[in-house]
């Protein structure tokens, strides 16, 4: 097909070798091989001989190595898209002048390192995207010579130094992305002097970059998107109020110490994204129900006053970490049909949790943690079919977990730690099959641990500590799939919503994908780890933990614990557990083990010395005996890890005596009986010694038999006389 001019094989699931016969298509103007999988092969050199090529698309096709030098023959090329491959170097041709007609150069998301290519080689460039590489040094001063440039993306590199003022000469520039670098110095009005058409500006995540504009500056542009997150802004940029088309504003973490200006809440109806988190912005949030904001993050500031009514079409409202007070009854006044994520945690809110959650039928994440809420958990929460995350820890909530929660079958995360909840752990908790995290720590729950809890096969964090739970631990932990696997089974894509890393990209109309990945407001949970309290944020997704400590549990440690190969932390301390420590040598991922303050006996299993990941161990205050197994792991712990076990000896405790009586005991690792087996054995021995201790004595001692039966006869005669006398008196009366 030698007359063929346009060939598109994009997204065709091709792989393997690209046929060299394609070199015969000498009249080809457009070649599109993008979005295939060519297995990391180099870009074919013969493409460089297609001198008529004007548009070459090779993105997302798993090419590797460098760009062939033969591409220097493509003097008619206008579009070159090599993005999203594994290319690592740029050949010398890129520094020549053979690409004078090139208008679009896309090299993003590769493995390029070193200096940026000389931009003088591309005088006709309209779009330049070098993002997501590792280009170093400073932005070339020659950037100002690209007079036709409309789209410039140098984000996500390792660029340093100043932003060249020559950028301000790019009169046709519409998009400027310099985020996620190490740029520094001042960005002043001169950098924007002639950017008349600028519509999208992103300088975020350059901590040493400072914005320096006068109070009365009026920019020459009208922006749609503005991101200055993690820059040094200082005061609220007054010039923002001149931007009548602004739909996306991100000033989070921008070192703003100022009061929120009134004009902010009177912005144009186009403002849909407002991110101001992690500053020191004060003031109150007025009634914003008439605004068009769909995504609002004001968290971790100094806002005070009451919770304002939200915009009717809001998707995400994050107000955590402020000084908001009073009740939240105002949220019951309007129906929030679109609301998916509501975070009011870490404020000073009080009163009862309202019972109107049916007004938010699509809610997926609710975080009310660390406030002063009281009363019972609202029954209407169970009417939310899409609810996935419920965080209410650190309040004064009482009563039982409402039965209605079992209707929320998508629940994956429940954290109600540090309240005053009562009652038993409901059996229906085992019916929430998607549950990944369950924290009931620090309440007043009683009763036993229901065996239904073992139906939570996806559970990775199970914390029932500091309650009044009693009876035995159910022996069914071999059902926990996540604990039995050493792999990280957590699907971050499926569970992003659990941690607040919710972007709702599907609901982001007209927002460049470059700006979308910003909401990183992770909720946290407090867990007991290595003997101390720790706050876990997004890293909780990698934790596999069981904590039943500080209860009144009895019986043996279940044998099924030994099947949990992937468990990282196990805390059963401060209970009344008995029996031997089971064989836990298969728990290859175990890092923290706390069995202290129980009544465990026998030897420490020798297999414990084979758990090389162990970093924290506490077996103190038990009845353990024998020699501590020898191995580099167990000897590395302090003597306090074994304290108050009178029968223990050996490094790091004092050496064992030559003839240690404990060593002669017939105990083997893993010879562990269940609680009911121990009861049965005890009853058997009790019967043998009790019954035959008496009967055997009578058989062997005749005088004892005669004395016993004489006493028995005398007692019988006495009872007979007393009954006759009593009956006679009763008849006379």
PyMOL commands that set and color helices and strands:
alter all, ss='L'
color gray80, all
select helices_A, chain A and resi 20-24+45-49+69-73+92-95+119-121+141-145+165-169+189-192+238-242+262-266+329-332+357-360+379-383+403-407+427-431+451-455+477-479+481-484+496-499+505-507+513-516+538-542+559-563+606-610+634-636+639-642+661-664+675-700+702-732
alter helices_A, ss='H'
color red, helices_A
select strands_A, chain A and resi 6-8+30-32+55-57+64-66+79-81+86-89+104-106+113-114+127-129+134-135+151-153+160-161+175-177+182-188+200-202+208-212+225-227+248-250+257-259+273-275+280-284+295-297+302-305+316-318+323-326+341-343+348-352+365-367+372-376+389-391+396-399+413-415+420-421+437-439+446-447+461-463+468-472+525-529+532-536+545-547+552-555+569-571+576-577+592-594+601-602+616-618+623-627+647-649
alter strands_A, ss='S'
color yellow, strands_A
deselect
rebuild
show_as cartoon
